[in-house]
Amino acid sequence: MSAALGLKTKPTTTEPADDDSDISALINRLTAEVNQIAVDKTKSIQQITNQMKMLALNALIESSRAGAQGAGFAVVAQEVRGVGQQVETIARELETQLTKRTGDLVASIDRMSQRSRGERMMDLSLNAVELIDRNLYERTCDVRWWATDSALVDCAASPAPAAVTYASQRLGVILGAYTVYLDLWLCDLDGNVIANGRADRFRVVGQNVAHTKWFREAKTLRSGDDYVAGDIENQQLLGNAQVATYCANIRAGGQANGAPIGVLAIHFDWEPQARAIVQGVRVGDNDRARVLLVDSHFRVIAASDGQGILSERISLSHDGQRSGFYQDRSGTMIAFHATPGYETYRGLGWYGVIVCAV
């Protein structure tokens, strides 16, 4: 298992998407220019035909004044007038058809552009939740591994002062190498914290955590191969910091099938790690995007703008789908993807969500 000295990220790139956006914008601009040219030219034709019709009208007036001698000229004038009307009709039909066709083309391009953008945002939302899944998978490995440490097993079996001191020192060594944790707690089966790795910073020894959801679930684990992954919470005993708590049983002899003799709780320093992920998603400036991680209750647990964490709930219209994108009534695009889990970490029903303002 690797020491978590930093987040593991897989490279993402938005250059092809940027190219698509540029091409769509170019096509839109050229289509608009063609449409404008068509409108301008048909207006010019209409002006000319109006002049022809005016000349034909004047010719008819003059021919009527000339009497019988102007009868032949009147026929020509009528023909010119008829040609002018035909040209005007063709020009109007041309303008109508070109405007409709170019309008349809612009609308089609807009739909294609929106779909391309939505799919890109959906992929990026998957990238965000997948990165956190991979990171938290390592946390589940850590807690099960460390629960077999002989110093912790001995202390849980017999919490004499010397054993507690050594267990605390051992937890401190682990924290020195794994910088993504706030603290590690060794608890007895009654929920009393009997040792921790940062006793100089967090005075938690003697505190009782039996009331917490993660401790109650940890007591029901069937073997040393199982673990508890807690929801994100503010932990009062750690200065109200945002943490993700992972637990495993400490069992007799450090054996997976040994009798439970204690609980190891490791507190992942959630806020800075999650912030690095959501702020690292490579959305463009023009997207005006807010990148979020939300839990199974759609509570915001990480946000690229740092707002609403653990207090805001979003309304996600997923219609039972694990991924997708849509526009709400205001025109805001919302893309989402459910947690895929990673290896033995099934995930907690979280979503990666990207909200693009109008």
Order of alpha helices (4+ residues) and beta strands (2+ residues): alpha-alpha-alpha-alpha-beta-beta-alpha-beta-beta-beta-beta-alpha-beta-beta-beta-beta-beta
